[in-house]
Amino acid sequence: MSDTGSESDARLEAEFCLENIQGLELEYSVCFDIEDKEQLKLNNR
């Protein structure tokens, strides 16, 4: 679950996640649980 308040913080968290799973063979998708209404306002890219 992410608790960021800005797009730049969200990018940093996503990069951190990607760095930590790099090289792993995953059986399932990686998802972020976004429950904060402010995060839903961030740009979808």
C-alpha positions, -999 to +999 in steps of 0.1 A: +000+000+000+013+034-009+009+066+011+024+092-012+010+127-016+026+137-049+034+123-083+071+125-077+068+105-045+047+079-063+073+076-089+100+071-063+079+043-046+073+027-080+110+028-088+118+013-054+094-015-060+108-022-095+143-023-082+134-048-055+116-072-079+141-069-107+153-103-118+125-122-100+103-146-119+068-135-107+038-157-109+013-128-103+010-092-113+025-065-091-002-040-080-004-009-058-033-006-033-044+031-037-070+040-011-062+077-006-085+100-026-057+124-032-037+097-050-066+091-074-061+126-086-026+119-098-019+116-135-024+081-150+005+072-172 
